[in-house]
Amino acid sequence: MPQDEELVTVYETDMQGRVAVLKMALQNEGIPFLCDNEVLSGVLPIDGMAVVSFQVRPCDVERAGRVLDELGFA
């Protein structure tokens, strides 16, 4: 994914289990994404202190939304 491409945040969580599940689901669907703060959340697992944001391209927002719905994360 090009670095200058605009991205849309589709999900935020501080729960590491959900991070792992959503990463796998997006990868399985072939949806490119970026996780913001993932490393920090593993180092500082304090409630609300290290929220991981999932970002996708605008053209993938709808597909990512369907994945979130299927997982019950929406």
N, CA, C and O atoms as CSV, one atom per row, in Angstrom:
chain,resi,resn,atom,element,x,y,z
A,1,MET,N,N,0.852,-1.162,0.000
A,1,MET,CA,C,0.000,0.000,0.000
A,1,MET,C,C,0.908,1.238,0.000
A,1,MET,O,O,1.758,1.368,0.881
A,2,PRO,N,N,0.745,2.150,-0.974
A,2,PRO,CA,C,1.592,3.344,-1.033
A,2,PRO,C,C,1.433,4.205,0.219
A,2,PRO,O,O,0.331,4.340,0.751
A,3,GLN,N,N,2.542,4.786,0.686
A,3,GLN,CA,C,2.512,5.569,1.916
A,3,GLN,C,C,1.714,6.859,1.783
A,3,GLN,O,O,1.184,7.359,2.776
A,4,ASP,N,N,1.619,7.408,0.574
A,4,ASP,CA,C,0.916,8.677,0.400
A,4,ASP,C,C,-0.585,8.487,0.166
A,4,ASP,O,O,-1.315,9.463,-0.007
A,5,GLU,N,N,-1.039,7.248,0.161
A,5,GLU,CA,C,-2.455,6.969,-0.069
A,5,GLU,C,C,-3.270,7.297,1.187
A,5,GLU,O,O,-2.874,6.951,2.300
A,6,GLU,N,N,-4.405,7.964,0.998
A,6,GLU,CA,C,-5.270,8.310,2.115
A,6,GLU,C,C,-5.958,7.053,2.636
A,6,GLU,O,O,-6.414,6.216,1.858
A,7,LEU,N,N,-6.025,6.932,3.947
A,7,LEU,CA,C,-6.623,5.755,4.573
A,7,LEU,C,C,-7.786,6.161,5.468
A,7,LEU,O,O,-7.871,7.300,5.930
A,8,VAL,N,N,-8.675,5.209,5.702
A,8,VAL,CA,C,-9.854,5.429,6.533
A,8,VAL,C,C,-9.785,4.466,7.719
A,8,VAL,O,O,-9.557,3.270,7.539
A,9,THR,N,N,-9.979,4.985,8.917
A,9,THR,CA,C,-10.018,4.137,10.104
A,9,THR,C,C,-11.376,3.444,10.167
A,9,THR,O,O,-12.421,4.094,10.186
A,10,VAL,N,N,-11.338,2.112,10.199
A,10,VAL,CA,C,-12.590,1.344,10.215
A,10,VAL,C,C,-12.858,0.674,11.563
A,10,VAL,O,O,-13.977,0.234,11.826
A,11,TYR,N,N,-11.832,0.596,12.416
A,11,TYR,CA,C,-12.035,-0.078,13.695
A,11,TYR,C,C,-10.923,0.317,14.653
A,11,TYR,O,O,-9.777,0.503,14.243
A,12,GLU,N,N,-11.264,0.444,15.932
A,12,GLU,CA,C,-10.289,0.708,16.980
A,12,GLU,C,C,-10.594,-0.195,18.169
A,12,GLU,O,O,-11.753,-0.401,18.528
A,13,THR,N,N,-9.538,-0.730,18.771
A,13,THR,CA,C,-9.709,-1.597,19.939
A,13,THR,C,C,-8.447,-1.584,20.787
A,13,THR,O,O,-7.352,-1.319,20.292
A,14,ASP,N,N,-8.617,-1.872,22.068
A,14,ASP,CA,C,-7.462,-2.066,22.948
A,14,ASP,C,C,-7.365,-3.534,23.381
A,14,ASP,O,O,-6.619,-3.871,24.300
A,15,MET,N,N,-8.123,-4.393,22.712
A,15,MET,CA,C,-8.150,-5.821,23.038
A,15,MET,C,C,-7.271,-6.599,22.053
A,15,MET,O,O,-7.591,-6.699,20.868
A,16,GLN,N,N,-6.161,-7.148,22.559
A,16,GLN,CA,C,-5.200,-7.836,21.706
A,16,GLN,C,C,-5.799,-9.028,20.962
A,16,GLN,O,O,-5.419,-9.292,19.822
A,17,GLY,N,N,-6.716,-9.743,21.581
A,17,GLY,CA,C,-7.349,-10.879,20.909
A,17,GLY,C,C,-8.091,-10.449,19.659
A,17,GLY,O,O,-8.021,-11.119,18.629
A,18,ARG,N,N,-8.802,-9.331,19.745
A,18,ARG,CA,C,-9.531,-8.823,18.581
A,18,ARG,C,C,-8.579,-8.350,17.491
A,18,ARG,O,O,-8.871,-8.490,16.303
A,19,VAL,N,N,-7.447,-7.793,17.890
A,19,VAL,CA,C,-6.452,-7.357,16.902
A,19,VAL,C,C,-6.014,-8.555,16.067
A,19,VAL,O,O,-5.994,-8.481,14.838
A,20,ALA,N,N,-5.668,-9.648,16.720
A,20,ALA,CA,C,-5.195,-10.839,16.011
A,20,ALA,C,C,-6.273,-11.417,15.100
A,20,ALA,O,O,-5.991,-11.783,13.959
A,21,VAL,N,N,-7.502,-11.501,15.597
A,21,VAL,CA,C,-8.600,-12.070,14.808
A,21,VAL,C,C,-8.894,-11.204,13.591
A,21,VAL,O,O,-9.066,-11.725,12.489
A,22,LEU,N,N,-8.952,-9.886,13.777
A,22,LEU,CA,C,-9.270,-9.005,12.659
A,22,LEU,C,C,-8.153,-8.981,11.626
A,22,LEU,O,O,-8.424,-8.939,10.426
A,23,LYS,N,N,-6.906,-9.008,12.071
A,23,LYS,CA,C,-5.797,-9.064,11.116
A,23,LYS,C,C,-5.916,-10.296,10.226
A,23,LYS,O,O,-5.769,-10.202,9.007
A,24,MET,N,N,-6.180,-11.444,10.830
A,24,MET,CA,C,-6.298,-12.682,10.068
A,24,MET,C,C,-7.477,-12.610,9.094
A,24,MET,O,O,-7.363,-13.029,7.943
A,25,ALA,N,N,-8.603,-12.079,9.560
A,25,ALA,CA,C,-9.795,-12.007,8.717
A,25,ALA,C,C,-9.580,-11.075,7.525
A,25,ALA,O,O,-9.968,-11.407,6.405
A,26,LEU,N,N,-8.967,-9.917,7.754
A,26,LEU,CA,C,-8.711,-8.986,6.648
A,26,LEU,C,C,-7.721,-9.591,5.653
A,26,LEU,O,O,-7.895,-9.457,4.442
A,27,GLN,N,N,-6.696,-10.248,6.159
A,27,GLN,CA,C,-5.728,-10.902,5.277
A,27,GLN,C,C,-6.401,-11.993,4.456
A,27,GLN,O,O,-6.141,-12.108,3.258
A,28,ASN,N,N,-7.254,-12.789,5.072
A,28,ASN,CA,C,-7.955,-13.856,4.356
A,28,ASN,C,C,-8.847,-13.316,3.250
A,28,ASN,O,O,-9.042,-13.976,2.229
A,29,GLU,N,N,-9.392,-12.113,3.446
A,29,GLU,CA,C,-10.247,-11.481,2.433
A,29,GLU,C,C,-9.442,-10.694,1.405
A,29,GLU,O,O,-10.012,-10.151,0.460
A,30,GLY,N,N,-8.132,-10.628,1.579
A,30,GLY,CA,C,-7.287,-9.896,0.636
A,30,GLY,C,C,-7.437,-8.391,0.731
A,30,GLY,O,O,-7.230,-7.681,-0.253
A,31,ILE,N,N,-7.797,-7.895,1.912
A,31,ILE,CA,C,-7.975,-6.460,2.118
A,31,ILE,C,C,-6.692,-5.894,2.727
A,31,ILE,O,O,-6.346,-6.236,3.858
A,32,PRO,N,N,-5.980,-5.030,1.990
A,32,PRO,CA,C,-4.777,-4.410,2.557
A,32,PRO,C,C,-5.169,-3.476,3.706
A,32,PRO,O,O,-6.190,-2.792,3.631
A,33,PHE,N,N,-4.360,-3.449,4.761
A,33,PHE,CA,C,-4.670,-2.605,5.915
A,33,PHE,C,C,-3.391,-2.211,6.632
A,33,PHE,O,O,-2.333,-2.808,6.434
A,34,LEU,N,N,-3.513,-1.200,7.464
A,34,LEU,CA,C,-2.442,-0.803,8.371
A,34,LEU,C,C,-2.994,-0.837,9.785
A,34,LEU,O,O,-4.153,-0.495,10.021
A,35,CYS,N,N,-2.147,-1.255,10.728
A,35,CYS,CA,C,-2.496,-1.212,12.148
A,35,CYS,C,C,-1.643,-0.128,12.785
A,35,CYS,O,O,-0.414,-0.181,12.730
A,36,ASP,N,N,-2.294,0.850,13.385
A,36,ASP,CA,C,-1.590,1.933,14.050
A,36,ASP,C,C,-1.530,1.639,15.545
A,36,ASP,O,O,-2.549,1.300,16.147
A,37,ASN,N,N,-0.353,1.765,16.149
A,37,ASN,CA,C,-0.119,1.556,17.589
A,37,ASN,C,C,-0.063,0.092,18.002
A,37,ASN,O,O,-0.140,-0.201,19.195
A,38,GLU,N,N,0.065,-0.823,17.074
A,38,GLU,CA,C,0.058,-2.244,17.445
A,38,GLU,C,C,1.225,-2.600,18.366
A,38,GLU,O,O,1.040,-3.340,19.332
A,39,VAL,N,N,2.407,-2.091,18.084
A,39,VAL,CA,C,3.571,-2.403,18.915
A,39,VAL,C,C,3.400,-1.810,20.304
A,39,VAL,O,O,3.682,-2.468,21.305
A,40,LEU,N,N,2.941,-0.570,20.363
A,40,LEU,CA,C,2.746,0.096,21.649
A,40,LEU,C,C,1.745,-0.649,22.513
A,40,LEU,O,O,1.933,-0.752,23.725
A,41,SER,N,N,0.689,-1.169,21.914
A,41,SER,CA,C,-0.336,-1.866,22.697
A,41,SER,C,C,0.211,-3.145,23.319
A,41,SER,O,O,-0.270,-3.575,24.367
A,42,GLY,N,N,1.207,-3.755,22.691
A,42,GLY,CA,C,1.811,-4.952,23.257
A,42,GLY,C,C,2.765,-4.638,24.394
A,42,GLY,O,O,2.968,-5.458,25.290
A,43,VAL,N,N,3.358,-3.435,24.356
A,43,VAL,CA,C,4.310,-3.022,25.379
A,43,VAL,C,C,3.594,-2.430,26.588
A,43,VAL,O,O,3.989,-2.667,27.729
A,44,LEU,N,N,2.536,-1.655,26.330
A,44,LEU,CA,C,1.786,-0.989,27.396
A,44,LEU,C,C,0.330,-1.441,27.390
A,44,LEU,O,O,-0.549,-0.679,26.986
A,45,PRO,N,N,0.066,-2.641,27.821
A,45,PRO,CA,C,-1.313,-3.142,27.777
A,45,PRO,C,C,-2.188,-2.600,28.909
A,45,PRO,O,O,-2.819,-3.366,29.638
A,46,ILE,N,N,-2.219,-1.276,29.047
A,46,ILE,CA,C,-3.015,-0.627,30.086
A,46,ILE,C,C,-4.334,-0.202,29.462
A,46,ILE,O,O,-4.346,0.370,28.373
A,47,ASP,N,N,-5.442,-0.475,30.137
A,47,ASP,CA,C,-6.769,-0.169,29.593
A,47,ASP,C,C,-6.843,1.213,28.973
A,47,ASP,O,O,-6.602,2.220,29.640
A,48,GLY,N,N,-7.181,1.253,27.687
A,48,GLY,CA,C,-7.400,2.502,26.984
A,48,GLY,C,C,-6.157,3.273,26.611
A,48,GLY,O,O,-6.252,4.284,25.916
A,49,MET,N,N,-4.990,2.826,27.052
A,49,MET,CA,C,-3.759,3.574,26.791
A,49,MET,C,C,-3.168,3.266,25.426
A,49,MET,O,O,-2.457,4.103,24.870
A,50,ALA,N,N,-3.433,2.117,24.879
A,50,ALA,CA,C,-2.813,1.723,23.619
A,50,ALA,C,C,-3.872,1.142,22.688
A,50,ALA,O,O,-3.966,-0.072,22.506
A,51,VAL,N,N,-4.651,2.021,22.116
A,51,VAL,CA,C,-5.702,1.599,21.195
A,51,VAL,C,C,-5.089,1.348,19.824
A,51,VAL,O,O,-4.341,2.182,19.313
A,52,VAL,N,N,-5.401,0.212,19.235
A,52,VAL,CA,C,-4.937,-0.133,17.892
A,52,VAL,C,C,-6.016,0.279,16.900
A,52,VAL,O,O,-7.185,-0.074,17.054
A,53,SER,N,N,-5.607,1.033,15.877
A,53,SER,CA,C,-6.528,1.475,14.827
A,53,SER,C,C,-6.263,0.675,13.563
A,53,SER,O,O,-5.111,0.503,13.165
A,54,PHE,N,N,-7.316,0.190,12.935
A,54,PHE,CA,C,-7.225,-0.490,11.647
A,54,PHE,C,C,-7.636,0.494,10.568
A,54,PHE,O,O,-8.715,1.084,10.626
A,55,GLN,N,N,-6.762,0.666,9.580
A,55,GLN,CA,C,-7.027,1.597,8.491
A,55,GLN,C,C,-6.958,0.870,7.155
A,55,GLN,O,O,-6.084,0.033,6.926
A,56,VAL,N,N,-7.905,1.211,6.277
A,56,VAL,CA,C,-7.956,0.620,4.940
A,56,VAL,C,C,-8.128,1.733,3.912
A,56,VAL,O,O,-8.418,2.879,4.256
A,57,ARG,N,N,-7.943,1.374,2.642
A,57,ARG,CA,C,-8.176,2.332,1.560
A,57,ARG,C,C,-9.671,2.622,1.469
A,57,ARG,O,O,-10.490,1.771,1.815
A,58,PRO,N,N,-10.030,3.817,1.006
A,58,PRO,CA,C,-11.452,4.144,0.858
A,58,PRO,C,C,-12.223,3.112,0.035
A,58,PRO,O,O,-13.387,2.836,0.325
A,59,CYS,N,N,-11.591,2.547,-0.977
A,59,CYS,CA,C,-12.279,1.571,-1.829
A,59,CYS,C,C,-12.528,0.238,-1.115
A,59,CYS,O,O,-13.294,-0.588,-1.611
A,60,ASP,N,N,-11.892,0.017,0.042
A,60,ASP,CA,C,-12.056,-1.235,0.791
A,60,ASP,C,C,-12.903,-1.089,2.055
A,60,ASP,O,O,-13.086,-2.057,2.794
A,61,VAL,N,N,-13.420,0.117,2.307
A,61,VAL,CA,C,-14.183,0.359,3.541
A,61,VAL,C,C,-15.401,-0.556,3.632
A,61,VAL,O,O,-15.658,-1.137,4.686
A,62,GLU,N,N,-16.139,-0.688,2.560
A,62,GLU,CA,C,-17.355,-1.513,2.588
A,62,GLU,C,C,-17.025,-2.978,2.855
A,62,GLU,O,O,-17.689,-3.630,3.661
A,63,ARG,N,N,-16.005,-3.493,2.180
A,63,ARG,CA,C,-15.606,-4.892,2.393
A,63,ARG,C,C,-15.136,-5.111,3.826
A,63,ARG,O,O,-15.482,-6.116,4.449
A,64,ALA,N,N,-14.350,-4.175,4.349
A,64,ALA,CA,C,-13.871,-4.288,5.729
A,64,ALA,C,C,-15.045,-4.242,6.702
A,64,ALA,O,O,-15.042,-4.940,7.716
A,65,GLY,N,N,-16.039,-3.427,6.397
A,65,GLY,CA,C,-17.236,-3.355,7.233
A,65,GLY,C,C,-17.975,-4.677,7.287
A,65,GLY,O,O,-18.488,-5.068,8.335
A,66,ARG,N,N,-18.027,-5.367,6.153
A,66,ARG,CA,C,-18.681,-6.684,6.132
A,66,ARG,C,C,-17.912,-7.684,6.999
A,66,ARG,O,O,-18.508,-8.504,7.697
A,67,VAL,N,N,-16.578,-7.603,6.944
A,67,VAL,CA,C,-15.754,-8.489,7.777
A,67,VAL,C,C,-16.025,-8.206,9.253
A,67,VAL,O,O,-16.189,-9.134,10.045
A,68,LEU,N,N,-16.071,-6.931,9.622
A,68,LEU,CA,C,-16.356,-6.560,11.010
A,68,LEU,C,C,-17.725,-7.074,11.444
A,68,LEU,O,O,-17.882,-7.573,12.558
A,69,ASP,N,N,-18.711,-6.952,10.565
A,69,ASP,CA,C,-20.061,-7.455,10.867
A,69,ASP,C,C,-20.048,-8.962,11.097
A,69,ASP,O,O,-20.648,-9.457,12.050
A,70,GLU,N,N,-19.360,-9.688,10.214
A,70,GLU,CA,C,-19.305,-11.148,10.324
A,70,GLU,C,C,-18.646,-11.591,11.633
A,70,GLU,O,O,-19.014,-12.614,12.210
A,71,LEU,N,N,-17.669,-10.806,12.090
A,71,LEU,CA,C,-16.972,-11.135,13.333
A,71,LEU,C,C,-17.738,-10.675,14.574
A,71,LEU,O,O,-17.408,-11.059,15.696
A,72,GLY,N,N,-18.750,-9.860,14.363
A,72,GLY,CA,C,-19.487,-9.302,15.493
A,72,GLY,C,C,-18.763,-8.151,16.157
A,72,GLY,O,O,-19.020,-7.841,17.320
A,73,PHE,N,N,-17.848,-7.505,15.420
A,73,PHE,CA,C,-17.059,-6.401,15.959
A,73,PHE,C,C,-17.653,-5.043,15.611
A,73,PHE,O,O,-17.150,-4.018,16.071
A,74,ALA,N,N,-18.708,-5.013,14.810
A,74,ALA,CA,C,-19.261,-3.729,14.349
A,74,ALA,C,C,-20.095,-3.072,15.419
A,74,ALA,O,O,-20.634,-1.987,15.202
